[in-house]
Every structure is written in C-alpha cells, then in structure tokens.
Amino acid sequence: MASGNLVVKDLNELYDLMGLSHEQIDASAGFSILYLQEIMKEMPVVSVGYRPDFFSFLFIKQAFGKYTIDDLHFNMQPQTVYFTNPGNFRMFEWHELKDACLVVFTEAFLKEQVHSDVFRDLSFLLTETIEPRVLQPGQFQVIEELYKIIHREYHGSSPYKNKLIGSLLLSVLFKIKEYFFQDYNPIYEGNRSSQIVKTFKQNLEQHFRELASGKTDTQLRVQDYADKQSLHVNYLGSVISNKTGKSVSAWIADKTIAEAKVLLQNKANSIKEVAARLGFLEASHFSNYFKKHTEQSPAGYRRRQSMS
C-alpha cells in the first residue's frame, strides 16, 4: 500500500499507481466523469492508500465493496452516494461492480464553471468527512438523470461544454443539499482536530471571498490563520498536515491560484488588477507566483481560456 501521506493530484495519477486505464480522463479540464465498470473489469479491485487533491462524488446504482476514510470504514451498497473532498486518507475496494458513476472535480473547476461563491450556499463541500447517504429510489433516479446528461456532455463537442457541465453539476449539488444537508453546518461535526481543519477551511474561504470582493487587499499568513483560532502556529500546521496531507501554505497557494483563475476569466480585469485584488503589491510578483504553481503565465492562461 502506498504511504498515507501521498497526495494524489488527479484521477490519472491515482489510476497510474493502480495500473488502471485512464485514457478517457481529461485531467486538464479539472473535471472527469466515468462509469467505473468500464475501467475496473476484473474483481476484486483494491486501491492504494492515497490523499486526493480533488472533490468527488460516487453514485452507486448496483455495486458492493468497502470504503475507508482515515480510520472509518463504510460498506458500499446500491442506491448510495459517497462524497469526498481534498485531504483525508482514503482506500477503497470493489467486490462487485455493475453500475457506478464517479464524478471528480477540482476547486478551480467549481470556482470557474459552477459558481465563484459556491461554498456559501453549499457548505457541506467544506466538511472533512461525510458518511455515505442512501437515497430513496425516486431520489436516485433524479440524480442519475442528471449525471447521465453530464456524461453525455463530457464526451460531446459543444463549445460550451464546461459551462453546461458546471450548470448541471450545480443542479446535482443542490439536489444533494435538498435531500440531506438543508440545515447542515460543517463546523459542528467531529472531534477537536476535525473542527480545527474545518474552521481553517472556512476562514480560508472567507478571506478569499473578501479579497475577491474588494473588502480587503491584504494576504493572510500562516500565523494569521493560527491567530484566528487562538492556536500556536506550529500546532495548526501539524493538525492541518496530519489530517489533510497538505501544509497550511499549500492550502493557501492552491486557494490563491483557484481564485486567480476565476478573476482571469473576466477580461475586464487587467492582470495588474487581479494581482491587487489578491493582495500582491506588484503584478510581476503575482505573475511569477502564478507561473510557479501552474507552469504558465497569467496572460498565457487567459489566452488559452479564450480559445477553449
């Protein structure tokens, strides 16, 4: 089994580690949807241990297996929905796999194609561990109709493919909220370490929301996030790293890039203005930062987006 500290950036990397085919997965889009029975044809399948750097939904219509999140173990069964977000240690195994659809997406995809403030209305996305939920047959049918359309669009050639997928994914997310999470608050769940992680994620999201809206133009340091919870900076760093496999600095960097991509989508924002909105004193500093984390310049990213 691979180390529990192994952070998997995308589904391609995970399937590479497992020796599985992933030709139909386009990691560059930040979104993938596939039927697992088309990928995993020989049973049983046992995964490596990993920490995903992406969100995922697993819709199980007809399949059986087991799923592990940290030290929690769940049985996979028909009519079940599994949700996972970045960070926690995972493992899964399949014993029977007839009909199961997996949807994975990055935070950048959520921000760019679904809604720039998606976590405000859909706070369950911020939680650390959500137990699998069993849908009523009619509920599962509604969700299935949506993900089938998403699957068709994913393999289509519409010039608006990502926008269509984003709108449909938002419908799925609101349906899941309707069925399970209408009064859900992710902060009031789990042990002390879990609460620290969830509060940190909420503070991170709130700060970048204020940056994007112009309410502040100051970047927060790791120390600032520790101060928000009255924690020693080393303790916050230890909890976040141990629970998610990523440092506080890495979370901040990923959030910065995700928000930058959203702002760059709007051509009315100059690169200098985007830099200032995200708390960079110099546009050149922002450009170097963006290129370091994406291997492309802000101008190059904007140019490629206008061509897609």
N, C-alpha and C positions, 0 to 999 in steps of 0.2 A: 504494500500500500504506500502511496506517496505521502510525504510529510503533510501534517495537518496545517502547516503554515504556507503551503503552496497556494498562491493566489493565481487563479485562472482568469485571464483577461477576457476570453470569449469561448464560445462553444467549440470552435475549431481547435483551440489549444487543448481543451478537455478531451475531445474525441481523438486527437493525435495521441495523447497519453494512453488512451484505451485501445488504440488500434482500430478505431471505427471510421467509416467513410463519412466525409462531411462536404462532398462536392456541391451539394445543393444549398450550402450555407454561405451567405454573403456577409462576412464579418464587418466589412467596411461600412455597411449601412447602419450598424448599431441595432439591428432588428433581425430576428430569424424566427421562422415558424416551420415546424416539421412534424410529421407523424412518426413516432418512434418505431413503430412496427416495420417501417421501411428502412430503418437504419440498423436496428438490432434484431436480426432474424434468427439467431441461434441462442437458445436459452440454456442455462441461466446467464444473465449478464450482471457482473459485479463491478462497480466503478472503483476508481482510485479515490483516495481521500483528497478533497480539494476545498478551497475557499473561492466562491465565484465573485467576480468583479462586475456582476450584472444582475438584473432582476429577471425572474422567470415565473411563468405560470405553467402548471402541468394539469391538463384536463384529461382525466382517466374515464373513458367510457366503458372499456372492458379490458382489465388487466389486473394482475396481482404481483405484489412484491413488497419490499421494505425500504424505508427511507430514514436516514439518520441526520439529525441536526444537532451538532455538539454532542451532548450526552442523552438526547431524547430520541426515541425510536418509534416510528409510526408504520402501520401496515397500509399498503396501497390496496385500494379496492375500487370497484366500479362506482361511477357517479360522484367521484371525489375530485376536488380542486385543491392543488397544492400551490402555495405562493412562497417564494424565497426572494430575499433581497441580498445585496452585497455584504460579504463579511464572514458569516458563520461557517464553521467546518461542516462539510457535507459528505455523505456517501449514499449510494442507492444500489439496489439490486432488484432485478426483474426475474420472476419465475414463469410468468405467463403474460404475453403482450400481444393483444389482438387489436386494440384501438385506443391509442393515447396520443394526444396532441401537446407538443411542447412549444411554448412561446417565450422567447428571451429578448431582452432589450436593455440598452444602456440608459443611464440617466440623461446623457446628451440627447438621445432619441426622444425621451419623454419631454425634455425641455423644448426641443426644436420642432417636433412633429405633433405632439399631443397637446400640451399646454405649458406655457412658461412658468405658471404658478401651480402646477399640478398637485403638489404636496399639501397645499392649503385645503382643498376640497377632499383630497384622498389621503388622509393622514395615516391610514393603515399601511401605506407604502413605506413609512418610516420605521415601522416596528422591527424588532430584531428577530423574533420567532413567532410565526403564526401556525397554529396547528391546522392540519388538513380539515377541510369542511366538506361534508356530504350534502350534495344538492338533492332537492326533490326532482323527480323525473321531468316535470314541466320546466323547472328552472334550468336543468342541464340542457334541455332541448333549446332553450333560448340562447344560452351561451354557445352551444355547438353551432347554431345557425350563424352566429357572429364570427366565430373563429374559422368556419369554412369559407366565408366570404373573404376574410383576411388572407387565408391561404391562397385563394384564387388570385387575389390582387398581388400578393407577394410574387407569384410566378407569372404575372401579367407584364405588360409593357406600357402601361399608362404613364404619360409624362407626369401625372400627379400621384404616382404610386405611394410614395412615402406619406403624403398628406392624407390620402384615402386610408391608408393603414393606421395613421395616427388617429383619425376621427373614429374609425371602427374600434381601435384599442381603447379609446376613451369610453366608448359605449360599453365595452366589456368591463372596464374598471368601475363604472357607475353601477352596472348591474350587480357586480360582486359586492359593492358597498350596500346596495339596496337589500341584497339577500342576507348579509352578515354583519356589516360594520356601520350601520346608521349612527350609532352613538359611541363609536369606538375612539378611545384616546390612547395612543401607544405609550404615553409616559407612565400610565398607571398599570403597568404589567411587568412581571418578572422580578428578579432579585436585584440587589443593590448595583451590581456590575451592569446588569441589563439596563437598569434605569439610567446609569451614567452614560452608556452608549447611546441610548435613545434621546436623552436630553442633549447630548453633544450634537447629534444629527439634527435635532430640531433647532438648536442655536445656530448651527452652521447654515441651515436652510433660511432661517430668519434673517441672518446677517446679509446673505447674498441677495435676498429679496429686497432688503433696504438699499444695498448697493445698486441693484438694477433699477430701482425706482427713484434713485437720486436722493434718498433720505440721509445717506451718509456717503462719504468718499474716502473712508479710512479702512484699510485692511486690518483684520484682526490676526494677532499672532497666536501661537500655541498657548502662551501664558494667559492671553485674554480669555480663551475658552476654558482654561482651568479656573481662572478667577470667577467666571460666571457660575461655576458650581462649587466655589469655595474649596477647591481641591489643589493639592500640590501638583505642579506641572508634571513631575515625574510619575506621579500616581495616575493622573489622567492618561498620560502616554502609555503607561503599562496596561491599563484596563482596555484602552482602545485597541492597542496592538494585539493583546492576548485574545480579545473577543472577536476581532474582525480580521486580523492578519495584515492590517494596514496601519501605518503610523498616522498620527493626527496631521502631520504635514502632508502626507499623501492624500488624505481626505480633502484637505484644503485645496491642494493643487488640482485634484480631479473636479472639485466643485467650481474652481476658477475657470477651468477650461470649458466645462459644460455651459456655464453662464456666458463665457466669451463667445461660444459658437452661436448661442441664441441671439446675442446682440449683433453679431456679424451678419446674421441673416437679414437684418434690416439695413438696406443700402443707404438709408438716410443717416445712419450713424457712421461718421468717419472713424478710422482706426484710432485716431487720437482721442475721439470722444469715448470710444469703447474702453480704451486704456484708462481714461479718467474715471469713468463710471465704475470700474473695478478696483479703483484705488491705486493705480500705478501713476507715479509722478511724471514719468517720461514714457512717451509712446514707444521709444526704442527698447526700453526695459520690458514693456509688455510684449513686443514683437519677439524679442529673444526668449522670453518665458514661454510664449505660445509655441514657438518653433521647437524649443527643448522638449516639450511634452507631446507634440503632435507630429513633429518632423516636417512641418510645413509652416509657412508664414501666414499671418492673418489675411494678407492680401491674396495669397495663393489659395487659402481655404475658401475665401469669399468667391474667388473666381471659379473654383470647381463647383461650388454650390449653385452658381448662376447657370452653369452648363448642364446641371442634372435635372 
